Amino acid sequence: MAAAEAAPLFHMVQESLWTAAKASGKPYFPPTYEQDGFIHLTADARFLLGIGNHFYKSVPGNWLLLCLDPARLTAKVAFEPAAPVGSTSSDGLTAEKEDAPLFPHLYGTIDYEAVRSELAIERDDSGAFLAIPSLGIR
């Protein structure tokens, strides 16, 4: 019997940055990597639209959701409390209580071989993240 596939980890990415990184063959790092020290990931898909609207609503353009195979990531992944993205605080993103969820932080690049799929994210004209149709998230 084959081993069960690990649950995916998710990363929201500006489509233009992801496409450029893939075309160049260079490692992908988001714009806030140097400031934050890691790549922000999410393990629970239910948080994705809230994360998009909290951190990225003012960032224009098309966005993709990368679905990652954690077993194929070569950099360290640590589950830690929600953290700021660049200069945007994580305050209000999750309940400030002892059982607040932990988020996976990737201390290195996203290996291209770890990407299971790239899914479209729907936004409205104001930049609000509305849906990830392929995951049935609205």
Backbone hydrogen bonds in HBPLUS format (Angstrom, degrees):
<---DONOR---> <-ACCEPTOR-->    atom                        ^
c    i                          cat <-CA-CA->   ^        H-A-AA   ^      H-
h    n   atom  resd res      DA  || num        DHA   H-A  angle D-A-AA Bond
n    s   type  num  typ     dist DA aas  dist angle  dist       angle   num
A0009-LEU N   A0068-LEU O   3.02 MM  59  5.02 153.6  2.09 133.0 141.4     1
A0068-LEU N   A0009-LEU O   2.71 MM  59  5.02 176.0  1.71 166.1 164.9     2
A0010-PHE N   A0042-THR O   2.76 MM  32  5.02 157.2  1.81 149.6 157.0     3
A0042-THR N   A0010-PHE O   2.85 MM  32  5.02 138.9  2.02 136.7 146.9     4
A0011-HIS N   A0066-LEU O   3.01 MM  55  5.12 146.2  2.13 139.6 148.1     5
A0066-LEU N   A0011-HIS O   2.79 MM  55  5.12 178.0  1.79 155.1 154.8     6
A0013-VAL N   A0064-LEU O   2.91 MM  51  5.36 163.4  1.94 155.7 159.4     7
A0064-LEU N   A0013-VAL O   2.81 MM  51  5.36 162.7  1.84 159.0 164.8     8
A0018-TRP N   A0014-GLN O   3.09 MM   4  6.35 164.9  2.11 161.1 165.7     9
A0015-GLU N   A0062-ASN O   2.90 MM  47  5.58 165.1  1.92 136.1 140.1    10
A0019-THR N   A0015-GLU O   2.90 MM   4  5.98 167.5  1.92 155.5 159.2    11
A0020-ALA N   A0016-SER O   3.06 MM   4  6.10 158.2  2.11 140.2 146.3    12
A0021-ALA N   A0017-LEU O   3.00 MM   4  6.16 158.0  2.05 144.6 150.6    13
A0022-LYS N   A0018-TRP O   2.99 MM   4  6.21 167.5  2.00 153.8 157.0    14
A0023-ALA N   A0019-THR O   2.95 MM   4  6.11 162.2  1.98 148.4 153.7    15
A0024-SER N   A0020-ALA O   3.01 MM   4  6.15 147.6  2.12 144.7 152.7    16
A0025-GLY N   A0021-ALA O   2.99 MM   4  6.08 132.7  2.22 142.7 155.4    17
A0025-GLY N   A0022-LYS O   3.17 MM   3  5.09 132.4  2.41  94.1 107.1    18
A0033-TYR N   A0030-PRO O   3.07 MM   3  5.44 167.9  2.08 122.5 123.8    19
A0036-ASP N   A0032-THR O   2.81 MM   4  5.88 167.3  1.82 164.8 169.0    20
A0037-GLY N   A0033-TYR O   2.58 MM   4  5.30 157.8  1.62 151.2 157.7    21
A0039-ILE N   A0106-LEU O   2.78 MM  67  4.90 159.5  1.82 137.6 144.0    22
A0106-LEU N   A0039-ILE O   2.89 MM  67  4.90 171.6  1.90 147.6 148.9    23
A0041-LEU N   A0104-PRO O   2.96 MM  63  5.18 141.8  2.11 173.6 168.4    24
A0047-PHE N   A0044-ASP O   3.06 MM   3  6.00 168.7  2.07 129.4 132.2    25
A0048-LEU N   A0045-ALA O   3.15 MM   3  5.40 158.6  2.20 111.0 117.2    26
A0051-ILE N   A0047-PHE O   2.91 MM   4  6.08 154.6  1.97 158.4 166.8    27
A0052-GLY N   A0048-LEU O   2.90 MM   4  6.16 164.7  1.92 155.7 159.6    28
A0053-ASN N   A0049-LEU O   2.91 MM   4  6.11 164.6  1.93 151.4 155.3    29
A0054-HIS N   A0050-GLY O   2.88 MM   4  5.93 142.3  2.02 140.4 150.9    30
A0055-PHE N   A0051-ILE O   2.92 MM   4  5.96 173.6  1.92 159.4 160.4    31
A0056-TYR N   A0052-GLY O   2.82 MM   4  5.06 145.6  1.94 132.4 143.8    32
A0059-VAL N   A0056-TYR O   2.94 MM   3  5.22 160.2  1.98 114.8 121.3    33
A0065-LEU N   A0119-LEU O   2.77 MM  54  4.97 153.3  1.84 142.6 151.4    34
A0119-LEU N   A0065-LEU O   2.86 MM  54  4.97 169.2  1.87 143.1 146.0    35
A0067-CYS N   A0117-SER O   2.93 MM  50  5.24 170.3  1.93 154.6 156.1    36
A0116-ARG N   A0067-CYS O   2.67 MM  49  5.45 151.3  1.75 159.8 170.0    37
A0069-ASP N   A0114-ALA O   2.71 MM  45  5.04 159.2  1.76 148.3 155.7    38
A0072-ARG N   A0069-ASP O   2.94 MM   3  5.55 157.1  1.99 119.7 126.9    39
A0073-LEU N   A0070-PRO O   3.35 MM   3  5.33 166.3  2.37 102.7 106.6    40
A0107-TYR N   A0076-LYS O   2.83 MM  31  5.32 167.2  1.84 165.7 168.5    41
A0078-ALA N   A0105-HIS O   2.96 MM  27  5.29 159.4  2.00 145.4 149.8    42
A0105-HIS N   A0078-ALA O   2.81 MM  27  5.29 152.6  1.88 140.6 149.1    43
A0080-GLU N   A0103-PHE O   2.85 MM  23  5.29 165.1  1.87 142.9 140.9    44
A0103-PHE N   A0080-GLU O   2.61 MM  23  5.29 169.3  1.62 157.4 153.8    45
A0085-VAL N   A0088-THR O   2.96 MM   3  5.30 147.9  2.07 152.4 155.7    46
A0088-THR N   A0085-VAL O   2.97 MM   3  5.30 161.8  2.01 135.4 134.2    47
A0093-LEU N   A0090-SER O   2.95 MM   3  5.48 161.2  1.99 139.7 142.1    48
A0100-ALA N   A0097-LYS O   3.07 MM   3  5.51 154.9  2.14 125.1 123.4    49
A0114-ALA N   A0111-ASP O   2.89 MM   3  5.33 155.4  1.95 113.9 122.1    50
A0115-VAL N   A0112-TYR O   3.24 MM   3  5.64 164.9  2.26 111.6 116.2    51
A0122-GLU N   A0131-ALA O   2.78 MM   9  5.08 164.2  1.81 154.4 158.1    52
A0130-LEU N   A0122-GLU O   2.76 MM   8  5.44 163.0  1.79 146.1 150.9    53
A0131-ALA N   A0122-GLU O   3.43 MM   9  5.08 158.4  2.48 125.0 127.5    54
A0124-ASP N   A0128-ALA O   2.98 MM   4  5.46 143.9  2.11 141.0 152.4    55
A0127-GLY N   A0124-ASP O   2.96 MM   3  5.39 160.6  2.00 115.5 121.8    56
A0132-ILE N   A0137-ILE O   2.85 MM   5  5.09 156.8  1.90 140.2 146.4    57
A0135-LEU N   A0132-ILE O   2.94 MM   3  5.69 150.3  2.03 124.8 133.1    58
A0137-ILE N   A0132-ILE O   3.29 MM   5  5.09 167.3  2.30 132.5 129.1    59
A0136-GLY N   A0133-PRO O   2.93 MM   3  4.85 152.9  2.00 102.5 111.4    60
